[in-house]
Amino acid sequence: MLGVGDRVPEGTVWLAPRESAGIPDLVADGPALFLFFLFAWTST
């Protein structure tokens, strides 16, 4: 979890198939909540 004033780490996330975005770009306009589900979209 990041606190107030912490830098957003560089990274890329997938928004949809073949559509990625940089995390700093996604939070440029204000606060954001990211949830990651391990194996949520795989057959494992």
PDB file of N, CA, C and O in Angstrom:
ATOM      1  N   MET A   1       0.841  -1.155   0.000  1.00  0.00           N
ATOM      2  CA  MET A   1       0.000   0.000   0.000  1.00  0.00           C
ATOM      3  C   MET A   1       0.901   1.237   0.000  1.00  0.00           C
ATOM      4  O   MET A   1       1.920   1.279   0.690  1.00  0.00           O
ATOM      5  N   LEU A   2       0.517   2.219  -0.767  1.00  0.00           N
ATOM      6  CA  LEU A   2       1.264   3.468  -0.825  1.00  0.00           C
ATOM      7  C   LEU A   2       0.620   4.490   0.102  1.00  0.00           C
ATOM      8  O   LEU A   2      -0.600   4.528   0.255  1.00  0.00           O
ATOM      9  N   GLY A   3       1.436   5.292   0.698  1.00  0.00           N
ATOM     10  CA  GLY A   3       0.933   6.346   1.556  1.00  0.00           C
ATOM     11  C   GLY A   3       0.942   7.681   0.827  1.00  0.00           C
ATOM     12  O   GLY A   3       1.416   7.785  -0.304  1.00  0.00           O
ATOM     13  N   VAL A   4       0.419   8.682   1.485  1.00  0.00           N
ATOM     14  CA  VAL A   4       0.397  10.025   0.922  1.00  0.00           C
ATOM     15  C   VAL A   4       1.825  10.474   0.658  1.00  0.00           C
ATOM     16  O   VAL A   4       2.684  10.393   1.536  1.00  0.00           O
ATOM     17  N   GLY A   5       2.070  10.945  -0.550  1.00  0.00           N
ATOM     18  CA  GLY A   5       3.398  11.424  -0.925  1.00  0.00           C
ATOM     19  C   GLY A   5       4.323  10.358  -1.483  1.00  0.00           C
ATOM     20  O   GLY A   5       5.396  10.689  -1.988  1.00  0.00           O
ATOM     21  N   ASP A   6       3.938   9.073  -1.406  1.00  0.00           N
ATOM     22  CA  ASP A   6       4.754   8.006  -1.977  1.00  0.00           C
ATOM     23  C   ASP A   6       4.698   8.075  -3.496  1.00  0.00           C
ATOM     24  O   ASP A   6       3.677   8.444  -4.077  1.00  0.00           O
ATOM     25  N   ARG A   7       5.796   7.719  -4.124  1.00  0.00           N
ATOM     26  CA  ARG A   7       5.837   7.684  -5.580  1.00  0.00           C
ATOM     27  C   ARG A   7       5.165   6.416  -6.094  1.00  0.00           C
ATOM     28  O   ARG A   7       5.304   5.342  -5.509  1.00  0.00           O
ATOM     29  N   VAL A   8       4.441   6.559  -7.189  1.00  0.00           N
ATOM     30  CA  VAL A   8       3.812   5.407  -7.830  1.00  0.00           C
ATOM     31  C   VAL A   8       4.890   4.638  -8.578  1.00  0.00           C
ATOM     32  O   VAL A   8       5.638   5.237  -9.352  1.00  0.00           O
ATOM     33  N   PRO A   9       4.992   3.326  -8.370  1.00  0.00           N
ATOM     34  CA  PRO A   9       6.032   2.565  -9.064  1.00  0.00           C
ATOM     35  C   PRO A   9       5.776   2.495 -10.567  1.00  0.00           C
ATOM     36  O   PRO A   9       4.631   2.474 -11.020  1.00  0.00           O
ATOM     37  N   GLU A  10       6.860   2.459 -11.321  1.00  0.00           N
ATOM     38  CA  GLU A  10       6.741   2.275 -12.769  1.00  0.00           C
ATOM     39  C   GLU A  10       6.266   0.861 -13.031  1.00  0.00           C
ATOM     40  O   GLU A  10       6.727  -0.082 -12.388  1.00  0.00           O
ATOM     41  N   GLY A  11       5.371   0.713 -13.946  1.00  0.00           N
ATOM     42  CA  GLY A  11       4.872  -0.608 -14.291  1.00  0.00           C
ATOM     43  C   GLY A  11       3.777  -0.491 -15.329  1.00  0.00           C
ATOM     44  O   GLY A  11       3.252   0.593 -15.584  1.00  0.00           O
ATOM     45  N   THR A  12       3.446  -1.604 -15.912  1.00  0.00           N
ATOM     46  CA  THR A  12       2.402  -1.647 -16.932  1.00  0.00           C
ATOM     47  C   THR A  12       1.346  -2.647 -16.499  1.00  0.00           C
ATOM     48  O   THR A  12       1.672  -3.720 -15.989  1.00  0.00           O
ATOM     49  N   VAL A  13       0.090  -2.301 -16.701  1.00  0.00           N
ATOM     50  CA  VAL A  13      -1.016  -3.212 -16.410  1.00  0.00           C
ATOM     51  C   VAL A  13      -1.840  -3.375 -17.678  1.00  0.00           C
ATOM     52  O   VAL A  13      -1.843  -2.508 -18.551  1.00  0.00           O
ATOM     53  N   TRP A  14      -2.533  -4.494 -17.761  1.00  0.00           N
ATOM     54  CA  TRP A  14      -3.395  -4.757 -18.907  1.00  0.00           C
ATOM     55  C   TRP A  14      -4.811  -4.316 -18.570  1.00  0.00           C
ATOM     56  O   TRP A  14      -5.377  -4.751 -17.568  1.00  0.00           O
ATOM     57  N   LEU A  15      -5.384  -3.455 -19.401  1.00  0.00           N
ATOM     58  CA  LEU A  15      -6.755  -2.992 -19.214  1.00  0.00           C
ATOM     59  C   LEU A  15      -7.736  -3.898 -19.932  1.00  0.00           C
ATOM     60  O   LEU A  15      -8.862  -4.093 -19.476  1.00  0.00           O
ATOM     61  N   ALA A  16      -7.310  -4.443 -21.045  1.00  0.00           N
ATOM     62  CA  ALA A  16      -8.108  -5.337 -21.881  1.00  0.00           C
ATOM     63  C   ALA A  16      -7.120  -6.081 -22.768  1.00  0.00           C
ATOM     64  O   ALA A  16      -5.947  -5.713 -22.818  1.00  0.00           O
ATOM     65  N   PRO A  17      -7.566  -7.119 -23.468  1.00  0.00           N
ATOM     66  CA  PRO A  17      -6.649  -7.797 -24.382  1.00  0.00           C
ATOM     67  C   PRO A  17      -6.026  -6.808 -25.376  1.00  0.00           C
ATOM     68  O   PRO A  17      -6.729  -6.032 -26.024  1.00  0.00           O
ATOM     69  N   ARG A  18      -4.728  -6.853 -25.476  1.00  0.00           N
ATOM     70  CA  ARG A  18      -3.950  -5.991 -26.368  1.00  0.00           C
ATOM     71  C   ARG A  18      -4.053  -4.501 -26.021  1.00  0.00           C
ATOM     72  O   ARG A  18      -3.755  -3.658 -26.867  1.00  0.00           O
ATOM     73  N   GLU A  19      -4.466  -4.161 -24.804  1.00  0.00           N
ATOM     74  CA  GLU A  19      -4.552  -2.758 -24.376  1.00  0.00           C
ATOM     75  C   GLU A  19      -3.881  -2.609 -23.014  1.00  0.00           C
ATOM     76  O   GLU A  19      -4.432  -3.010 -21.988  1.00  0.00           O
ATOM     77  N   SER A  20      -2.691  -2.031 -23.022  1.00  0.00           N
ATOM     78  CA  SER A  20      -1.967  -1.845 -21.769  1.00  0.00           C
ATOM     79  C   SER A  20      -1.847  -0.352 -21.464  1.00  0.00           C
ATOM     80  O   SER A  20      -2.044   0.496 -22.334  1.00  0.00           O
ATOM     81  N   ALA A  21      -1.519  -0.055 -20.210  1.00  0.00           N
ATOM     82  CA  ALA A  21      -1.334   1.331 -19.781  1.00  0.00           C
ATOM     83  C   ALA A  21      -0.308   1.359 -18.667  1.00  0.00           C
ATOM     84  O   ALA A  21      -0.177   0.407 -17.898  1.00  0.00           O
ATOM     85  N   GLY A  22       0.410   2.454 -18.591  1.00  0.00           N
ATOM     86  CA  GLY A  22       1.362   2.644 -17.508  1.00  0.00           C
ATOM     87  C   GLY A  22       0.639   3.068 -16.241  1.00  0.00           C
ATOM     88  O   GLY A  22      -0.298   3.864 -16.296  1.00  0.00           O
ATOM     89  N   ILE A  23       1.068   2.544 -15.105  1.00  0.00           N
ATOM     90  CA  ILE A  23       0.423   2.880 -13.842  1.00  0.00           C
ATOM     91  C   ILE A  23       0.483   4.380 -13.562  1.00  0.00           C
ATOM     92  O   ILE A  23      -0.534   4.949 -13.166  1.00  0.00           O
ATOM     93  N   PRO A  24       1.632   5.056 -13.748  1.00  0.00           N
ATOM     94  CA  PRO A  24       1.647   6.505 -13.502  1.00  0.00           C
ATOM     95  C   PRO A  24       0.642   7.271 -14.375  1.00  0.00           C
ATOM     96  O   PRO A  24       0.097   8.285 -13.940  1.00  0.00           O
ATOM     97  N   ASP A  25       0.397   6.799 -15.585  1.00  0.00           N
ATOM     98  CA  ASP A  25      -0.589   7.458 -16.448  1.00  0.00           C
ATOM     99  C   ASP A  25      -2.002   7.295 -15.903  1.00  0.00           C
ATOM    100  O   ASP A  25      -2.823   8.205 -16.020  1.00  0.00           O
ATOM    101  N   LEU A  26      -2.287   6.150 -15.315  1.00  0.00           N
ATOM    102  CA  LEU A  26      -3.631   5.877 -14.804  1.00  0.00           C
ATOM    103  C   LEU A  26      -3.962   6.696 -13.558  1.00  0.00           C
ATOM    104  O   LEU A  26      -5.129   6.996 -13.307  1.00  0.00           O
ATOM    105  N   VAL A  27      -2.955   7.054 -12.785  1.00  0.00           N
ATOM    106  CA  VAL A  27      -3.203   7.799 -11.548  1.00  0.00           C
ATOM    107  C   VAL A  27      -2.902   9.285 -11.681  1.00  0.00           C
ATOM    108  O   VAL A  27      -2.945  10.015 -10.691  1.00  0.00           O
ATOM    109  N   ALA A  28      -2.601   9.738 -12.882  1.00  0.00           N
ATOM    110  CA  ALA A  28      -2.237  11.139 -13.084  1.00  0.00           C
ATOM    111  C   ALA A  28      -3.365  12.097 -12.710  1.00  0.00           C
ATOM    112  O   ALA A  28      -3.102  13.221 -12.282  1.00  0.00           O
ATOM    113  N   ASP A  29      -4.612  11.668 -12.867  1.00  0.00           N
ATOM    114  CA  ASP A  29      -5.742  12.557 -12.605  1.00  0.00           C
ATOM    115  C   ASP A  29      -6.263  12.502 -11.171  1.00  0.00           C
ATOM    116  O   ASP A  29      -7.124  13.300 -10.800  1.00  0.00           O
ATOM    117  N   GLY A  30      -5.766  11.592 -10.374  1.00  0.00           N
ATOM    118  CA  GLY A  30      -6.225  11.520  -8.991  1.00  0.00           C
ATOM    119  C   GLY A  30      -6.077  10.136  -8.411  1.00  0.00           C
ATOM    120  O   GLY A  30      -5.432   9.275  -9.009  1.00  0.00           O
ATOM    121  N   PRO A  31      -6.670   9.911  -7.245  1.00  0.00           N
ATOM    122  CA  PRO A  31      -6.536   8.620  -6.561  1.00  0.00           C
ATOM    123  C   PRO A  31      -7.090   7.465  -7.388  1.00  0.00           C
ATOM    124  O   PRO A  31      -7.990   7.642  -8.208  1.00  0.00           O
ATOM    125  N   ALA A  32      -6.536   6.284  -7.156  1.00  0.00           N
ATOM    126  CA  ALA A  32      -6.983   5.083  -7.858  1.00  0.00           C
ATOM    127  C   ALA A  32      -6.848   3.885  -6.933  1.00  0.00           C
ATOM    128  O   ALA A  32      -6.009   3.873  -6.033  1.00  0.00           O
ATOM    129  N   LEU A  33      -7.666   2.896  -7.160  1.00  0.00           N
ATOM    130  CA  LEU A  33      -7.610   1.646  -6.415  1.00  0.00           C
ATOM    131  C   LEU A  33      -7.366   0.524  -7.409  1.00  0.00           C
ATOM    132  O   LEU A  33      -8.143   0.351  -8.348  1.00  0.00           O
ATOM    133  N   PHE A  34      -6.296  -0.241  -7.214  1.00  0.00           N
ATOM    134  CA  PHE A  34      -5.949  -1.350  -8.095  1.00  0.00           C
ATOM    135  C   PHE A  34      -6.112  -2.647  -7.314  1.00  0.00           C
ATOM    136  O   PHE A  34      -5.603  -2.776  -6.201  1.00  0.00           O
ATOM    137  N   LEU A  35      -6.809  -3.591  -7.889  1.00  0.00           N
ATOM    138  CA  LEU A  35      -6.971  -4.913  -7.294  1.00  0.00           C
ATOM    139  C   LEU A  35      -6.406  -5.932  -8.259  1.00  0.00           C
ATOM    140  O   LEU A  35      -6.708  -5.894  -9.452  1.00  0.00           O
ATOM    141  N   PHE A  36      -5.593  -6.837  -7.760  1.00  0.00           N
ATOM    142  CA  PHE A  36      -4.985  -7.860  -8.587  1.00  0.00           C
ATOM    143  C   PHE A  36      -5.416  -9.228  -8.073  1.00  0.00           C
ATOM    144  O   PHE A  36      -5.276  -9.526  -6.887  1.00  0.00           O
ATOM    145  N   PHE A  37      -5.933 -10.044  -8.957  1.00  0.00           N
ATOM    146  CA  PHE A  37      -6.382 -11.372  -8.596  1.00  0.00           C
ATOM    147  C   PHE A  37      -5.494 -12.397  -9.268  1.00  0.00           C
ATOM    148  O   PHE A  37      -5.507 -12.534 -10.492  1.00  0.00           O
ATOM    149  N   LEU A  38      -4.726 -13.113  -8.474  1.00  0.00           N
ATOM    150  CA  LEU A  38      -3.823 -14.124  -8.970  1.00  0.00           C
ATOM    151  C   LEU A  38      -4.615 -15.246  -9.654  1.00  0.00           C
ATOM    152  O   LEU A  38      -5.519 -15.820  -9.047  1.00  0.00           O
ATOM    153  N   PHE A  39      -4.292 -15.555 -10.879  1.00  0.00           N
ATOM    154  CA  PHE A  39      -4.904 -16.623 -11.668  1.00  0.00           C
ATOM    155  C   PHE A  39      -6.380 -16.362 -12.003  1.00  0.00           C
ATOM    156  O   PHE A  39      -7.095 -17.306 -12.339  1.00  0.00           O
ATOM    157  N   ALA A  40      -6.846 -15.143 -11.925  1.00  0.00           N
ATOM    158  CA  ALA A  40      -8.256 -14.842 -12.164  1.00  0.00           C
ATOM    159  C   ALA A  40      -8.669 -15.098 -13.613  1.00  0.00           C
ATOM    160  O   ALA A  40      -9.816 -15.462 -13.869  1.00  0.00           O
ATOM    161  N   TRP A  41      -7.752 -14.913 -14.562  1.00  0.00           N
ATOM    162  CA  TRP A  41      -8.121 -15.058 -15.973  1.00  0.00           C
ATOM    163  C   TRP A  41      -7.328 -16.159 -16.667  1.00  0.00           C
ATOM    164  O   TRP A  41      -7.088 -16.102 -17.873  1.00  0.00           O
ATOM    165  N   THR A  42      -6.926 -17.161 -15.891  1.00  0.00           N
ATOM    166  CA  THR A  42      -6.189 -18.270 -16.467  1.00  0.00           C
ATOM    167  C   THR A  42      -6.904 -19.582 -16.150  1.00  0.00           C
ATOM    168  O   THR A  42      -7.821 -19.618 -15.330  1.00  0.00           O
ATOM    169  N   SER A  43      -6.487 -20.624 -16.788  1.00  0.00           N
ATOM    170  CA  SER A  43      -7.094 -21.923 -16.541  1.00  0.00           C
ATOM    171  C   SER A  43      -6.449 -22.664 -15.368  1.00  0.00           C
ATOM    172  O   SER A  43      -6.836 -23.796 -15.078  1.00  0.00           O
ATOM    173  N   THR A  44      -5.478 -22.056 -14.688  1.00  0.00           N
ATOM    174  CA  THR A  44      -4.816 -22.730 -13.567  1.00  0.00           C
ATOM    175  C   THR A  44      -5.507 -22.501 -12.268  1.00  0.00           C
ATOM    176  O   THR A  44      -5.064 -23.006 -11.236  1.00  0.00           O
TER     177      THR A  44
END
